[in-house]
Amino acid sequence: MADRFHTTTSAQFQNRWDSSPVSEEDVVDTLEAIVKRFDLRGYLLITVPSETSTDFSSNVLMTSWPDEMLKTYDHAGLIFGSPVIERLRQSTTPFTYDADRTNRTRLDGKAAIAAALFERHGVPRGAYFPAHNSAGLRGALAFGGSREPLHPREMAELNAVANRIFTEVIELREGRRQNVSLSRREIECLSWASAGKTSVEMSEILGLSEYTVNHYLNRATRKLDAVNRVQAVAKAIRAGLLR
């Protein structure tokens, strides 16, 4: 099955993208097809977290990881000291991972927690494929499962589509955000949130009630199609709405 996939995936992917407008549903269909054909469990498309990132979820563009896994990852603070994220920041070469072996290099004493999380959710092994768009934004496409490590030929095939998928998703998101219009108050609240201020602190700074501050933040979060204020801030920065 994998050999047959090698001869068709790139062509099918390219034909679909070139023959009709791309939608996020097209991307999801493609990712799910890859997962199925390679006998994997899930996929993850991210922007590479910056050195100042305090959570992982705000960098996730698309994933089949369950919400519980993402929440547990962030609650345990596994973004700090992650050998995978550190490698993505330093290299553009695709690489495989083994949750148990890879996390042994952690210096924060959370190796067992990280390995157990990936094992529990069925993605103890997999691979990451670094990507970037024309503006220099860096990301990665990852696949995980419990099968044996991906072979070199499989790695090459997946690497061939990673950059295109990342670029298309970023363009789709940016195109959608160009139509997003935030009010002055929404931008002010997001700006202070990006500076680490709480709702109470923002209410004192802006001379508004805490309820009103939360109202502006919640409305901006919905407009930006974000799951929380942290992700809303990240999306607003990437869209050029915050300076």
C-alpha positions as CSV (number, residue, x, y, z in Angstrom):
1,M,0.0,0.0,0.0
2,A,2.8,2.4,0.9
3,D,4.6,1.8,-2.5
4,R,1.4,2.6,-4.4
5,F,1.1,5.7,-2.3
6,H,4.6,6.8,-3.4
7,T,3.5,7.0,-7.0
8,T,0.2,8.8,-6.5
9,T,0.3,11.1,-3.5
10,S,2.3,14.0,-4.9
11,A,0.4,13.9,-8.2
12,Q,-3.0,13.7,-6.6
13,F,-2.2,16.5,-4.2
14,Q,-0.9,18.7,-7.0
15,N,-3.9,18.0,-9.3
16,R,-6.4,18.8,-6.6
17,W,-4.7,22.0,-5.8
18,D,-4.3,23.1,-9.4
19,S,-7.7,22.1,-10.7
20,S,-9.9,23.9,-8.1
21,P,-9.7,26.5,-5.3
22,V,-8.2,25.1,-2.2
23,S,-10.2,25.0,1.0
24,E,-9.2,23.9,4.5
25,E,-11.5,20.9,4.0
26,D,-9.2,19.9,1.0
27,V,-6.2,20.1,3.2
28,V,-7.8,18.0,6.0
29,D,-8.9,15.4,3.4
30,T,-5.4,15.2,2.1
31,L,-3.9,14.8,5.6
32,E,-6.4,12.2,6.6
33,A,-5.6,10.2,3.4
34,I,-1.9,10.3,4.1
35,V,-2.5,9.1,7.7
36,K,-4.6,6.2,6.4
37,R,-2.3,5.1,3.6
38,F,0.8,5.2,5.8
39,D,-0.9,3.3,8.6
40,L,-0.4,6.3,11.0
41,R,-2.6,7.6,13.7
42,G,-2.6,11.4,13.4
43,Y,-1.2,14.6,11.9
44,L,-0.1,18.0,13.3
45,L,0.5,21.2,11.3
46,I,2.1,24.1,13.3
47,T,4.1,27.3,13.1
48,V,7.4,26.8,15.0
49,P,7.0,28.2,18.5
50,S,9.2,31.2,19.2
51,E,11.6,31.3,22.1
52,T,9.1,33.4,24.0
53,S,6.1,31.0,23.4
54,T,4.5,29.9,26.7
55,D,2.1,27.4,25.2
56,F,1.9,25.0,22.3
57,S,-1.7,25.2,21.4
58,S,-1.5,28.8,20.0
59,N,0.9,27.5,17.4
60,V,-1.3,24.7,16.1
61,L,-2.8,25.3,12.7
62,M,-4.4,21.9,12.1
63,T,-4.3,18.6,14.0
64,S,-6.1,15.4,14.7
65,W,-4.6,15.3,18.1
66,P,-7.4,15.2,20.7
67,D,-8.0,18.3,22.7
68,E,-7.2,16.4,25.9
69,M,-3.7,15.8,24.5
70,L,-3.0,19.4,23.7
71,K,-4.4,20.6,27.0
72,T,-2.3,18.1,29.0
73,Y,0.8,19.1,27.0
74,D,0.3,22.7,27.8
75,H,-0.7,22.1,31.4
76,A,2.5,20.1,32.0
77,G,4.6,22.9,30.4
78,L,6.1,20.4,28.0
79,I,6.9,23.1,25.4
80,F,9.7,24.2,27.6
81,G,12.8,22.1,27.1
82,S,11.1,20.1,24.2
83,P,13.9,18.5,22.2
84,V,11.6,18.4,19.1
85,I,10.7,22.1,19.2
86,E,14.3,23.0,19.8
87,R,15.4,21.0,16.8
88,L,12.7,22.6,14.7
89,R,14.0,26.0,15.7
90,Q,17.5,25.1,14.6
91,S,17.2,22.9,11.6
92,T,15.2,22.5,8.4
93,T,16.0,18.8,7.9
94,P,13.1,16.3,8.3
95,F,13.6,13.9,11.2
96,T,11.9,11.0,12.9
97,Y,11.0,10.9,16.6
98,D,10.5,8.2,19.2
99,A,8.7,9.7,22.2
100,D,10.6,7.6,24.8
101,R,14.1,7.9,23.3
102,T,13.7,11.5,22.1
103,N,12.5,12.8,25.4
104,R,15.4,11.2,27.4
105,T,17.4,14.3,26.4
106,R,15.0,16.6,28.4
107,L,16.7,18.4,31.3
108,D,13.5,19.3,33.2
109,G,12.7,15.9,34.6
110,K,9.6,15.5,32.5
111,A,10.8,12.8,30.1
112,A,8.5,10.2,31.5
113,I,5.5,12.5,31.5
114,A,6.1,13.5,27.8
115,A,6.7,9.9,26.7
116,A,3.6,8.6,28.5
117,L,1.4,11.3,26.9
118,F,2.4,10.4,23.4
119,E,2.1,6.7,24.1
120,R,-1.4,7.1,25.7
121,H,-2.7,8.8,22.6
122,G,-1.2,6.4,20.1
123,V,1.5,8.5,18.6
124,P,4.7,7.3,20.2
125,R,6.7,7.4,16.9
126,G,6.6,9.5,13.9
127,A,8.3,12.3,11.9
128,Y,8.5,16.0,11.6
129,F,8.9,17.9,8.2
130,P,10.0,21.5,8.6
131,A,8.4,24.0,6.2
132,H,8.3,27.7,5.4
133,N,6.4,30.2,3.3
134,S,7.7,33.0,1.0
135,A,7.5,35.4,3.9
136,G,9.9,33.3,5.9
137,L,7.3,32.0,8.4
138,R,8.6,28.7,9.7
139,G,6.4,25.7,10.5
140,A,6.3,22.0,10.4
141,L,4.0,19.1,9.4
142,A,4.2,16.0,11.6
143,F,2.7,12.6,11.5
144,G,2.6,10.0,14.3
145,G,1.5,6.5,15.1
146,S,2.6,3.2,16.5
147,R,4.0,1.6,13.3
148,E,7.7,1.1,12.7
149,P,9.7,4.2,11.8
150,L,9.1,5.7,8.4
151,H,11.5,4.5,5.7
152,P,13.7,6.9,3.8
153,R,11.5,6.7,0.7
154,E,8.4,7.5,2.8
155,M,10.2,10.4,4.4
156,A,11.0,11.8,1.0
157,E,7.5,11.5,-0.2
158,L,6.0,13.2,2.8
159,N,8.6,15.9,2.8
160,A,7.7,16.7,-0.8
161,V,4.2,17.8,0.2
162,A,4.9,19.4,3.6
163,N,5.9,22.8,2.4
164,R,3.0,23.1,0.0
165,I,0.5,22.1,2.7
166,F,1.9,24.6,5.1
167,T,2.0,27.4,2.5
168,E,-1.6,26.8,1.4
169,V,-2.9,26.8,5.0
170,I,-1.1,30.0,5.9
171,E,-2.4,31.7,2.7
172,L,-6.0,30.5,3.5
173,R,-5.8,31.9,7.0
174,E,-4.2,35.2,6.0
175,G,-6.8,35.7,3.3
176,R,-9.5,35.1,5.8
177,R,-7.9,37.5,8.3
178,Q,-7.7,40.3,5.8
179,N,-11.4,40.6,6.2
180,V,-11.2,40.7,10.0
181,S,-11.9,44.2,11.4
182,L,-11.1,44.7,15.1
183,S,-12.3,47.8,17.0
184,R,-9.9,50.1,18.7
185,R,-10.9,48.7,22.1
186,E,-10.4,45.1,20.9
187,I,-6.9,45.9,19.6
188,E,-6.1,47.7,22.9
189,C,-7.2,44.8,25.0
190,L,-5.3,42.3,22.8
191,S,-2.2,44.5,22.9
192,W,-2.2,44.5,26.7
193,A,-2.9,40.8,26.8
194,S,0.2,40.3,24.6
195,A,2.1,42.2,27.3
196,G,0.9,39.7,29.9
197,K,-1.7,41.9,31.6
198,T,-4.7,40.2,33.3
199,S,-8.3,41.4,32.7
200,V,-8.2,43.1,36.1
201,E,-5.0,45.0,35.3
202,M,-6.4,45.9,31.8
203,S,-9.6,47.3,33.4
204,E,-7.5,49.6,35.6
205,I,-5.2,50.7,32.7
206,L,-8.1,51.4,30.3
207,G,-10.6,52.7,32.8
208,L,-13.1,49.9,32.0
209,S,-14.9,47.3,34.0
210,E,-13.4,43.8,34.1
211,Y,-16.6,42.6,32.4
212,T,-16.2,45.0,29.5
213,V,-12.5,44.0,29.0
214,N,-13.5,40.4,28.8
215,H,-16.3,41.3,26.4
216,Y,-13.8,42.9,24.0
217,L,-11.3,40.1,24.4
218,N,-14.0,37.4,23.8
219,R,-15.3,39.3,20.7
220,A,-11.8,39.7,19.2
221,T,-11.2,36.0,19.9
222,R,-14.3,35.0,18.0
223,K,-13.5,37.3,15.1
224,L,-10.0,35.8,14.8
225,D,-11.4,32.3,14.9
226,A,-9.2,31.5,18.0
227,V,-9.8,29.1,20.8
228,N,-8.5,31.4,23.6
229,R,-7.0,34.9,24.1
230,V,-3.4,33.5,23.9
231,Q,-4.1,32.1,20.4
232,A,-6.0,35.3,19.5
233,V,-3.0,37.4,20.3
234,A,-0.7,35.1,18.2
235,K,-3.1,35.3,15.3
236,A,-3.5,39.0,15.5
237,I,0.3,39.5,15.5
238,R,0.7,37.2,12.5
239,A,-2.1,39.1,10.7
240,G,-0.4,42.4,11.4
241,L,-3.2,43.7,13.6
242,L,-0.9,44.2,16.6
243,R,2.5,46.0,16.5
